[in-house]
Amino acid sequence: MKMRARAGLLAGAGLMVLAVPFALAAGNPVSLLPPGSEEPAPTPSPAPAPTPAETQAPAPTSSPVVQDTGEDSEGGSDGESDDEESSGGTGNRLPTLEELEALDTDELDELLGLKPKFDIPPAQRRSTARVGILAEDEGGLPAVSLARQPQSLVRASIAGTQGRLVSRWGHIALRRALASRLAPPSGMSGAEFAGLRAQLLNRMGEFGAARAIAQDVDIDAWNARLANAAVDAYIATGDIVGACPLAVLRGGYREDVKWRMLRAICSAYGGEAGRAR
C-alpha cells in the first residue's frame, strides 16, 4: 500500500512538473518560425515631391560708373528755372478778370481762338498770279504785258501819277490798263501790284474800278496798301458793309478814328450793339 501511495505521489509530482512548462507556454506563447521572419516589413516612406530647380541669378554686368561732378545738378536747376520763368511769363499765364473785362471784344475773340482767319474756304481761294477785272478778250491788256518789266520802274510809274489826266482818252486808256487782268512784274507780289493799281484808280476818281480790283483778291491775302485802298473805295462808293469782312478778320491793323467808326458801323449791321457803342 505504501509503495502504491508513494508511486502515486511521484506520478502526481511528475505530472505537475510537466504541467508547469505548458502553463508557462500558454501564458507566453513562443513562435516556431525562425527569428526575424515574424517582424513586419517596413512600409515605404512617400518619396518627396521634386522641388523646382532654383533659377540662377543673372551674372552682374559691369556698367561704367559716372562720377557726379555737380555740373548736371546745376544744369538741371538752370533748366528748371528757365521753365519756371517761361511758364511764369505773361505770355503763358492766364489773364485776370480785370484784364478780361478791359479787353476789346475782338481781342477777347482772338485770345480765345474764336476769331476767323479767312472768309473764303481754302478750296475756293483765288491765286494772285493774275489780278484784274478785264481779260484780254474783253478789251484789256495782255496778261504778261508788265511781267518782264522791272518792278521798280512799274512802281515809280504808278505811284508818280497823282490824279486825273488832262486827256480824256488818256484817262480812259489808263483806266482800262489798270483794270486789266495782269501778272505782276518780276519781284513784286500780286497783292502789292493790285494795291498800287487800286490806289491810282482812287486818285483818278475811279472808285468802282478800285473796289473791283480789291475784291478780286482774297481778304486774307491783302497787305496794308491794298487794304487802305479798298477801305477808301468802299467808303467813296457808299458800300460800307463791303469793308466789314476786313473789319472782322483784321480789326486791329489800324487805329485811326475813321477805322474805329467803320468797325462800329459793321458791328451795328451785324447786330452787335455792345461793339457798336
C-alpha positions in Angstrom: 0.0 0.0 0.0 2.8 2.3 0.9 4.5 1.6 -2.3 1.5 2.4 -4.4 0.9 5.6 -2.4 4.5 6.6 -3.0 4.3 5.8 -6.7 1.1 7.8 -7.0 2.7 10.8 -5.3 5.7 10.5 -7.6 3.5 10.3 -10.6 1.5 13.3 -9.5 4.6 15.3 -8.8 5.9 14.4 -12.3 2.7 15.5 -13.8 2.9 18.8 -12.0 6.4 19.2 -13.2 5.4 18.5 -16.8 2.4 20.8 -16.5 4.4 23.9 -15.5 6.1 24.4 -18.9 2.8 24.0 -20.7 1.2 26.6 -18.4 4.1 29.0 -19.0 3.9 28.4 -22.7 0.1 29.1 -22.7 0.8 32.4 -20.9 3.7 33.4 -23.1 3.4 31.6 -26.5 6.6 31.3 -28.4 6.6 31.4 -32.3 8.0 28.4 -34.0 9.2 30.5 -37.0 12.8 31.3 -37.4 13.9 34.6 -35.8 13.4 37.6 -37.9 10.7 36.3 -40.1 7.9 37.5 -37.8 8.8 41.2 -38.0 6.5 43.1 -40.4 8.1 44.6 -43.4 8.6 48.4 -43.0 6.2 50.5 -45.0 8.0 52.5 -47.7 8.0 56.2 -46.9 6.5 58.5 -49.6 9.0 59.9 -51.9 9.5 63.7 -51.5 7.9 65.8 -54.3 10.5 67.1 -56.7 11.3 70.8 -56.0 11.7 73.2 -59.0 15.2 73.9 -59.8 16.3 77.2 -58.5 16.8 79.8 -61.1 20.2 81.1 -61.2 20.5 84.8 -60.7 22.0 86.6 -63.8 25.5 87.4 -63.5 26.0 91.1 -62.8 27.1 93.0 -65.8 29.7 95.7 -65.4 28.5 99.2 -66.1 30.5 102.4 -66.1 30.4 104.5 -63.0 29.7 108.1 -63.7 31.0 110.4 -61.1 28.8 113.3 -60.0 30.8 116.4 -60.8 27.9 118.8 -59.9 27.5 120.1 -63.4 24.4 118.0 -64.1 22.6 119.2 -61.0 23.5 122.8 -61.8 22.3 122.4 -65.3 19.1 120.8 -64.1 18.4 123.7 -61.8 19.1 126.2 -64.6 16.7 124.3 -66.9 14.0 124.2 -64.2 14.4 127.9 -63.5 14.2 128.7 -67.2 11.0 126.6 -67.4 9.6 128.4 -64.4 10.4 131.8 -65.9 8.9 130.8 -69.3 5.7 129.4 -67.6 5.5 132.3 -65.2 5.8 134.9 -68.0 2.9 137.0 -69.2 2.7 135.1 -72.5 1.6 131.8 -70.9 -0.2 132.9 -67.8 -4.0 133.2 -67.7 -5.3 136.8 -67.7 -7.1 138.0 -64.6 -10.8 139.0 -64.5 -9.8 142.7 -64.6 -7.7 142.2 -67.7 -10.5 140.2 -69.4 -13.0 143.0 -68.7 -10.6 145.5 -70.1 -10.1 143.6 -73.4 -11.9 144.6 -76.5 -14.3 142.0 -77.9 -12.1 141.4 -80.9 -9.1 141.0 -78.6 -11.1 138.6 -76.5 -12.1 136.5 -79.5 -8.5 136.4 -80.6 -7.4 135.3 -77.1 -10.0 132.5 -77.1 -9.3 131.4 -80.6 -12.7 132.4 -81.9 -11.6 135.0 -84.4 -11.9 133.7 -88.0 -8.8 133.7 -90.1 -10.5 133.8 -93.5 -13.9 134.3 -95.1 -13.4 132.0 -98.1 -12.9 128.2 -97.9 -9.4 127.0 -98.8 -10.7 125.2 -101.8 -12.2 128.4 -103.2 -9.3 130.7 -102.6 -8.0 132.6 -105.7 -4.5 133.0 -106.9 -2.8 136.3 -107.1 -0.8 135.4 -110.1 -3.1 137.4 -112.3 -5.4 140.1 -110.8 -7.9 142.3 -112.6 -11.4 142.5 -114.0 -10.8 142.9 -117.7 -9.4 139.9 -119.7 -7.6 140.3 -123.0 -10.7 139.2 -124.9 -12.8 141.8 -123.0 -10.6 144.7 -124.1 -7.9 144.5 -121.5 -4.2 144.3 -122.0 -2.4 141.0 -122.4 -1.7 139.4 -119.1 2.0 139.4 -119.4 2.3 143.0 -120.6 4.3 144.0 -117.5 5.5 140.6 -116.3 9.1 141.2 -117.6 9.3 144.9 -116.7 11.4 146.0 -113.7 9.2 146.2 -110.7 10.9 149.5 -109.6 10.0 151.1 -112.9 6.4 150.0 -112.7 6.1 151.1 -109.1 7.5 154.5 -109.9 5.2 155.0 -112.9 2.1 154.1 -110.9 3.0 156.0 -107.7 4.1 159.0 -109.7 0.7 159.5 -111.3 -1.1 161.7 -108.8 -4.5 162.2 -110.2 -6.7 162.6 -113.3 -5.1 163.0 -116.7 -5.7 166.1 -118.8 -6.7 164.0 -121.8 -10.0 162.2 -121.6 -8.8 159.5 -123.9 -5.6 159.1 -121.9 -7.7 158.8 -118.8 -9.9 156.0 -120.4 -6.8 154.2 -121.7 -5.1 154.3 -118.3 -8.2 153.2 -116.5 -8.5 150.2 -118.9 -4.9 149.3 -118.4 -5.1 149.4 -114.6 -8.3 147.3 -114.6 -6.8 144.6 -116.9 -6.1 141.2 -115.5 -2.3 141.4 -115.4 0.5 139.4 -113.9 2.7 141.3 -111.5 6.2 142.5 -112.6 9.1 140.3 -111.7 9.9 140.6 -108.0 6.5 142.1 -106.9 3.7 140.2 -105.3 0.2 140.2 -106.7 -1.3 141.9 -103.7 1.2 144.7 -103.9 0.6 145.2 -107.6 -3.2 145.2 -107.0 -2.7 147.7 -104.2 -0.7 150.1 -106.3 -3.3 150.0 -109.1 -6.3 150.4 -106.7 -4.6 153.5 -105.1 -4.1 155.1 -108.5 -7.7 154.4 -109.5 -8.9 156.1 -106.3 -6.7 159.1 -107.1 -8.3 159.2 -110.6 -11.8 159.1 -109.1 -12.5 155.6 -110.4 -13.6 154.2 -107.0 -15.8 151.5 -108.6 -12.9 150.0 -110.5 -10.6 150.3 -107.5 -13.2 148.4 -105.4 -13.4 145.7 -108.1 -9.6 145.3 -108.1 -9.6 144.8 -104.4 -12.5 142.3 -104.5 -10.5 140.2 -106.9 -8.1 139.3 -104.1 -9.0 137.3 -101.1 -9.1 139.5 -97.9 -6.6 137.3 -96.0 -4.1 138.0 -98.8 -4.4 141.8 -98.6 -1.4 143.8 -97.5 -1.7 147.2 -95.8 -1.6 149.1 -99.2 -4.4 147.1 -100.7 -6.5 147.2 -97.5 -6.2 151.0 -97.3 -7.1 151.4 -100.9 -10.1 149.0 -100.5 -11.4 150.9 -97.5 -11.2 154.2 -99.4 -13.0 152.7 -102.3 -15.7 151.2 -100.2 -16.4 154.5 -98.3 -16.3 156.5 -101.6 -18.9 154.2 -103.2 -21.1 154.1 -100.1 -20.5 150.4 -99.7 -19.7 150.5 -96.0 -20.8 146.9 -95.5 -18.3 145.7 -98.1 -15.5 146.6 -95.7 -17.0 144.7 -92.8 -15.1 141.4 -93.6 -11.9 143.3 -93.3 -13.0 144.8 -90.0 -13.8 141.4 -88.7 -10.7 139.5 -89.9 -8.1 142.2 -89.4 -9.7 144.6 -87.0 -6.5 145.7 -85.3 -4.4 146.7 -88.3 -5.5 150.4 -88.0 -6.3 152.6 -85.0 -7.4 155.9 -86.6 -10.8 157.4 -86.0 -12.2 156.6 -89.4 -11.3 152.9 -88.9 -12.9 152.8 -85.4 -16.1 154.4 -86.8 -16.1 151.8 -89.7 -15.8 149.0 -87.2 -18.6 150.3 -85.1 -20.9 150.6 -88.2 -20.1 147.0 -89.1 -20.9 145.9 -85.6 -24.2 147.6 -85.7 -25.0 146.0 -89.0 -24.1 142.6 -87.5 -26.5 143.1 -84.6 -23.7 143.5 -82.0 -24.9 146.6 -80.2 -22.2 146.2 -77.5 -19.4 146.6 -80.0 -21.2 149.5 -81.8 -21.0 151.8 -78.8 
